[in-house]
Every structure is written in structure tokens, then in C-alpha cells.
Amino acid sequence: MKVYFKSFFSAFTKGYATEKELSLPEGTTIADVLTEFGMDPEGDIIMLVNGRPLNERTVLADNDKLTIMPPVSAA
């Protein structure tokens, strides 16, 4: 299945959003994707699938759009 992945973590993106099309097996979770990129699925990460906040146990579906970003805070 295809999943569209967008990351706003500057450690991976050099300050820019990174977008990738991933080819994943059926049954892949958000945690699986985060682990593949060397991230802790239980860390402080905002996870959106198709614009909706979900958790790391969410099973992804074909053509989902997974967006991850660090928590945002105001000073």
C-alpha cells in the first residue's frame, strides 16, 4: 500500500518539511513507520492521519497521509 509521509522534524529535514511516498505492507502502524525512521513512537510527537490526530497504534490504510511534527508551544 502507499502512504504519503510528511515530517516537520528539523533533525530529519534540515529545517524544511520532508515529504515521501512510502510503500508499506498491509497492517503497518504509525509506530512501525516512526521506528523505521529511528524515532520513539511513544515520544512527544504529534501524529496526524488525513488531518486527524491519532495515536501510534493506528493501522494505516492505502493512500493515507501521515504527518508528524514536534509539539508546539508558545513562549
C-alpha contacts under 8 A as a table, 3 or more apart, distances in Angstrom:
res1	aa1	res2	aa2	distance
1	M	23	S	5.63
1	M	24	L	5.34
1	M	25	P	6.07
1	M	26	E	6.42
1	M	61	A	7.22
1	M	62	D	4.86
1	M	63	N	7.27
2	K	21	E	6.65
2	K	22	L	5.63
2	K	23	S	4.80
2	K	24	L	6.28
2	K	62	D	5.25
2	K	63	N	5.35
2	K	64	D	7.48
3	V	21	E	5.90
3	V	22	L	5.19
3	V	23	S	6.54
3	V	24	L	7.17
3	V	60	L	7.66
3	V	61	A	7.40
3	V	62	D	6.08
3	V	63	N	5.06
3	V	64	D	5.09
3	V	65	K	5.95
3	V	66	L	7.04
4	Y	19	E	7.20
4	Y	20	K	5.93
4	Y	21	E	4.61
4	Y	22	L	6.12
4	Y	63	N	6.72
4	Y	64	D	6.24
4	Y	65	K	4.66
4	Y	66	L	6.03
5	F	18	T	7.92
5	F	19	E	5.55
5	F	20	K	5.15
5	F	21	E	6.09
5	F	22	L	6.86
5	F	65	K	6.00
5	F	66	L	4.86
5	F	67	T	5.89
6	K	17	A	6.67
6	K	18	T	5.45
6	K	19	E	4.38
6	K	20	K	6.51
6	K	65	K	7.69
6	K	66	L	6.24
6	K	67	T	4.68
6	K	68	I	6.40
7	S	12	F	7.85
7	S	13	T	7.43
7	S	17	A	5.60
7	S	18	T	5.24
7	S	19	E	6.64
7	S	67	T	5.84
7	S	68	I	4.99
7	S	69	M	6.00
8	F	13	T	6.97
8	F	15	G	7.72
8	F	16	Y	6.76
8	F	17	A	4.77
8	F	18	T	6.74
8	F	67	T	7.93
8	F	68	I	6.34
8	F	69	M	4.84
8	F	70	P	7.20
9	F	12	F	5.73
9	F	13	T	6.16
9	F	15	G	7.46
9	F	17	A	7.44
9	F	68	I	7.62
9	F	69	M	5.76
9	F	70	P	6.40
10	S	13	T	4.66
10	S	14	K	4.96
10	S	15	G	4.42
10	S	16	Y	6.53
10	S	17	A	7.72
11	A	14	K	6.07
11	A	15	G	7.52
12	F	18	T	7.88
13	T	16	Y	5.14
13	T	17	A	5.96
13	T	18	T	5.70
24	L	28	T	6.69
25	P	28	T	6.04
26	E	60	L	7.82
26	E	61	A	7.37
27	G	59	V	5.80
27	G	60	L	6.77
27	G	61	A	7.85
28	T	32	D	6.13
28	T	33	V	7.48
28	T	59	V	5.67
28	T	60	L	5.85
29	T	32	D	5.14
29	T	33	V	6.69
29	T	56	E	6.70
29	T	57	R	5.80
29	T	58	T	5.37
29	T	59	V	4.23
29	T	60	L	5.58
30	I	33	V	5.21
30	I	34	L	6.25
30	I	41	P	7.71
30	I	55	N	7.48
30	I	56	E	4.81
30	I	57	R	6.27
30	I	58	T	5.88
30	I	59	V	6.63
30	I	60	L	6.81
30	I	66	L	7.98
31	A	34	L	5.10
31	A	35	T	6.00
31	A	41	P	5.03
31	A	56	E	4.73
31	A	57	R	6.27
31	A	58	T	7.97
32	D	35	T	5.19
32	D	36	E	6.20
33	V	36	E	5.08
33	V	37	F	6.52
34	L	37	F	5.18
34	L	38	G	6.39
34	L	39	M	5.09
34	L	40	D	6.69
34	L	41	P	5.76
35	T	38	G	4.95
35	T	39	M	5.22
35	T	40	D	6.33
35	T	41	P	6.58
36	E	39	M	7.45
39	M	43	G	7.78
40	D	43	G	5.20
41	P	45	I	7.65
41	P	56	E	6.06
42	E	45	I	7.68
42	E	56	E	7.31
44	D	70	P	6.59
44	D	71	P	6.55
45	I	68	I	6.55
45	I	69	M	5.85
45	I	70	P	5.08
45	I	71	P	6.18
46	I	53	P	7.29
46	I	68	I	5.56
46	I	69	M	5.23
46	I	70	P	5.93
46	I	71	P	6.05
47	M	53	P	5.71
47	M	54	L	5.91
47	M	55	N	6.55
47	M	56	E	7.55
47	M	66	L	7.17
47	M	67	T	5.91
47	M	68	I	4.76
47	M	69	M	6.88
48	L	51	G	5.25
48	L	52	R	5.00
48	L	53	P	4.41
48	L	54	L	5.83
48	L	65	K	7.89
48	L	66	L	5.74
48	L	67	T	5.07
48	L	68	I	6.39
49	V	52	R	5.29
49	V	53	P	6.52
49	V	54	L	6.68
49	V	64	D	6.46
49	V	65	K	5.44
49	V	66	L	4.62
49	V	67	T	6.39
50	N	64	D	6.11
50	N	65	K	4.98
50	N	66	L	6.56
50	N	67	T	7.99
51	G	65	K	7.75
51	G	67	T	7.79
54	L	58	T	6.66
55	N	58	T	5.81
60	L	64	D	6.50
61	A	64	D	5.62
